[in-house]
Amino acid sequence: MPRMHLWPSLVLGAAAAACGSGDIGSGKPGPCDVDPPAPDCATVCASDMDCAAGYYCGPGGTCTADCTPGGDECPPDHACDATGQCIPVGGGPDAGDCPSITVDVAPQTPTIWLVIDQSGSMSSDFMGVSRWQAVTDALVDPVDGAVKKLEDRVLFGASLYTSNGGNAGGTCPILTETPPALNNYAAIDSLMRTHGPQGDTPTAESIAAVAAEFPAPDPERPAPQAILLATDGNPDNCVDPDAHNLASQMMSESAVQQAYSQGIQTYVLSVGDDVAQTHLQKLANAGVGQPLDTGTAPYYVANNPAQLVDAINAIIRGVRTCVFELDGTVDPAQACSGTVTLNGTPLECGVDWQLVDENTLELLGNACDTFLTTDEVTLTAEFPCGVVVL
């Protein structure tokens, strides 16, 4: 299967702002030196971000350009960069003052813990297969399963939850699980295929137990943490395994709220339409910190295997992020002088990408959608030197 490549590095090229303009030109006029000048010249600016593509904010606080990309205004051993400045390339005479720097681009890696209802009703028919088999196929099909496709980009864990008559039957909840890890497909595949439906639905206690097992987030690079709850019925609880009622629902909603207070979001998927929609809405609201009774968070109901696959993929895409940490520091005021490409296609600063802060790059809009939905992705970024703060 094709893999996504995200670490060919953020390439920071050779050329500082000081070595970019005016005095190193070839003598041929740039777009702001001709009469009349190009329409985007002399626009008032505070940084390069205020200028159109191909222009930079000059010393006088107006947009200007010394050259045009692909043009012949620059001297030998120089090229016109994305902001209209001549920069040295290939070890040109000015390159000694502007050494090339490489900074890695690292995506945030989310943790998604699959919490799967193992109760007896999961053996019910689901358009020709059992509900359990449909969930298994959607997650761990060897070609199209969500875990198979994304195991190198998501820390997946999984817990199957049930009980044998609640507390009266012994341990409650019964959790059969594998902790989150990258490349965890084989363990989760084995978990799903060697176990099957049995027992009850102690959702509240199971959510609380899983939330307590989440690894502490990295304070330097906090990444999303989420529970994907897949269940096919209203919950019971460990005290009363027959209480599929409002009290058990409220317990589950409270457990999801508590998980959210720990920084763990919860996304709920009903396998079939047996779960009360009012309860699903409240679980979804609790999962993302919205008010229980008035929130409008999305929840998912799948009534056939295809809808189940779509729902699981949508949830996982929603947890993943288009934010990248830079192993280096970029001057935000000059960020748009950089050239960011996705699968070889240049992206527009402010439309397709932005610098969130001096160490964080974010893809936007269609570029983000491409990153989240494409199996093989190559992301690169190139900045003139002087934009990199060492």
PECORWO-V494776 format. One record per residue. N is the residue number from 1. RES is the residue in one letter. D_LAST is the distance of its C-alpha to the last C-alpha in Angstrom with 2 decimals. Layout:
n=[N,N]
res=[RES,RES]
d_last=[D_LAST,D_LAST]
This chain:
n=[1,2,3,4,5,6,7,8,9,10,11,12,13,14,15,16,17,18,19,20,21,22,23,24,25,26,27,28,29,30,31,32,33,34,35,36,37,38,39,40,41,42,43,44,45,46,47,48,49,50,51,52,53,54,55,56,57,58,59,60,61,62,63,64,65,66,67,68,69,70,71,72,73,74,75,76,77,78,79,80,81,82,83,84,85,86,87,88,89,90,91,92,93,94,95,96,97,98,99,100,101,102,103,104,105,106,107,108,109,110,111,112,113,114,115,116,117,118,119,120,121,122,123,124,125,126,127,128,129,130,131,132,133,134,135,136,137,138,139,140,141,142,143,144,145,146,147,148,149,150,151,152,153,154,155,156,157,158,159,160,161,162,163,164,165,166,167,168,169,170,171,172,173,174,175,176,177,178,179,180,181,182,183,184,185,186,187,188,189,190,191,192,193,194,195,196,197,198,199,200,201,202,203,204,205,206,207,208,209,210,211,212,213,214,215,216,217,218,219,220,221,222,223,224,225,226,227,228,229,230,231,232,233,234,235,236,237,238,239,240,241,242,243,244,245,246,247,248,249,250,251,252,253,254,255,256,257,258,259,260,261,262,263,264,265,266,267,268,269,270,271,272,273,274,275,276,277,278,279,280,281,282,283,284,285,286,287,288,289,290,291,292,293,294,295,296,297,298,299,300,301,302,303,304,305,306,307,308,309,310,311,312,313,314,315,316,317,318,319,320,321,322,323,324,325,326,327,328,329,330,331,332,333,334,335,336,337,338,339,340,341,342,343,344,345,346,347,348,349,350,351,352,353,354,355,356,357,358,359,360,361,362,363,364,365,366,367,368,369,370,371,372,373,374,375,376,377,378,379,380,381,382,383,384,385,386,387,388,389,390]
res=[M,P,R,M,H,L,W,P,S,L,V,L,G,A,A,A,A,A,C,G,S,G,D,I,G,S,G,K,P,G,P,C,D,V,D,P,P,A,P,D,C,A,T,V,C,A,S,D,M,D,C,A,A,G,Y,Y,C,G,P,G,G,T,C,T,A,D,C,T,P,G,G,D,E,C,P,P,D,H,A,C,D,A,T,G,Q,C,I,P,V,G,G,G,P,D,A,G,D,C,P,S,I,T,V,D,V,A,P,Q,T,P,T,I,W,L,V,I,D,Q,S,G,S,M,S,S,D,F,M,G,V,S,R,W,Q,A,V,T,D,A,L,V,D,P,V,D,G,A,V,K,K,L,E,D,R,V,L,F,G,A,S,L,Y,T,S,N,G,G,N,A,G,G,T,C,P,I,L,T,E,T,P,P,A,L,N,N,Y,A,A,I,D,S,L,M,R,T,H,G,P,Q,G,D,T,P,T,A,E,S,I,A,A,V,A,A,E,F,P,A,P,D,P,E,R,P,A,P,Q,A,I,L,L,A,T,D,G,N,P,D,N,C,V,D,P,D,A,H,N,L,A,S,Q,M,M,S,E,S,A,V,Q,Q,A,Y,S,Q,G,I,Q,T,Y,V,L,S,V,G,D,D,V,A,Q,T,H,L,Q,K,L,A,N,A,G,V,G,Q,P,L,D,T,G,T,A,P,Y,Y,V,A,N,N,P,A,Q,L,V,D,A,I,N,A,I,I,R,G,V,R,T,C,V,F,E,L,D,G,T,V,D,P,A,Q,A,C,S,G,T,V,T,L,N,G,T,P,L,E,C,G,V,D,W,Q,L,V,D,E,N,T,L,E,L,L,G,N,A,C,D,T,F,L,T,T,D,E,V,T,L,T,A,E,F,P,C,G,V,V,V,L]
d_last=[38.74,35.70,32.40,29.28,26.24,22.98,20.65,20.70,16.94,14.86,14.52,11.86,13.95,13.98,14.43,12.77,14.88,16.22,17.58,18.96,22.17,25.49,25.69,24.93,27.43,30.52,32.83,33.89,33.51,31.00,32.19,31.81,33.60,36.83,39.82,39.75,36.00,34.85,35.44,31.78,31.01,30.91,30.22,28.81,25.19,22.41,19.73,19.88,21.24,24.37,25.19,27.14,25.85,25.40,24.54,21.63,21.82,22.70,22.48,25.90,25.05,26.92,26.18,26.52,26.10,26.46,27.58,28.73,27.48,29.98,31.36,31.94,30.37,27.48,28.14,28.31,25.17,23.63,23.93,23.91,21.16,21.84,21.37,23.77,21.52,22.18,19.33,19.76,20.71,22.12,20.79,22.15,22.37,19.25,17.04,16.31,13.93,12.11,11.72,12.19,9.81,11.73,11.07,14.31,16.29,18.44,21.41,22.71,25.80,28.71,31.56,34.98,38.02,41.24,44.10,47.31,50.79,53.07,56.26,59.51,59.38,56.47,59.23,60.65,61.01,58.11,59.43,60.77,58.37,57.80,55.06,53.58,53.60,52.04,49.10,48.82,48.81,46.23,43.81,44.48,46.35,45.18,44.26,43.63,42.98,39.96,38.88,39.40,37.30,34.33,34.42,31.15,29.33,31.04,31.88,35.60,38.11,41.79,44.61,48.23,50.10,53.81,56.50,60.08,61.85,59.13,59.36,62.99,62.03,59.61,55.81,54.47,52.19,52.29,48.82,48.41,44.75,41.77,38.40,35.32,33.49,31.92,34.52,37.27,39.79,42.31,42.61,43.03,45.44,47.54,47.50,48.82,51.38,52.89,53.50,55.45,56.76,58.67,59.24,57.86,54.90,53.35,50.29,49.34,49.40,47.55,44.66,44.41,44.46,41.78,39.48,39.84,38.70,35.39,32.45,30.15,27.11,23.65,22.23,18.62,19.72,23.12,25.11,28.57,31.61,35.04,38.68,40.74,44.29,47.03,50.53,53.93,55.80,55.90,54.81,57.10,56.09,56.69,59.45,61.37,60.65,63.09,61.43,59.88,60.01,58.17,57.48,55.69,53.72,52.62,51.56,49.37,47.82,47.11,45.47,43.15,42.32,41.52,39.22,37.37,36.97,35.14,32.66,34.76,36.09,39.44,40.80,44.55,46.58,50.38,52.00,55.14,56.34,57.86,55.19,56.02,53.82,53.63,52.20,49.70,48.50,48.12,46.26,43.87,43.38,42.83,40.33,37.85,38.71,41.21,44.56,47.11,49.90,48.19,45.03,44.84,42.42,43.34,45.38,46.68,50.25,51.09,54.74,54.45,52.17,50.45,49.58,48.30,45.89,44.66,44.23,42.26,39.92,39.46,38.67,36.10,34.39,34.35,32.57,29.89,26.86,24.88,21.64,18.78,15.83,12.55,10.89,7.42,6.60,8.53,9.93,13.48,15.26,14.52,14.83,18.26,17.19,16.46,19.39,20.21,23.31,25.62,28.15,27.51,28.21,25.70,25.14,25.22,22.44,24.07,27.03,25.98,22.44,20.17,16.80,18.07,14.95,11.19,11.64,15.22,17.14,20.92,23.72,26.61,30.33,31.75,28.48,28.32,32.02,31.52,28.84,31.18,34.37,33.58,34.04,31.65,28.35,25.54,22.42,19.77,17.19,15.87,13.52,13.31,10.25,9.24,9.52,6.22,3.80,0.00]
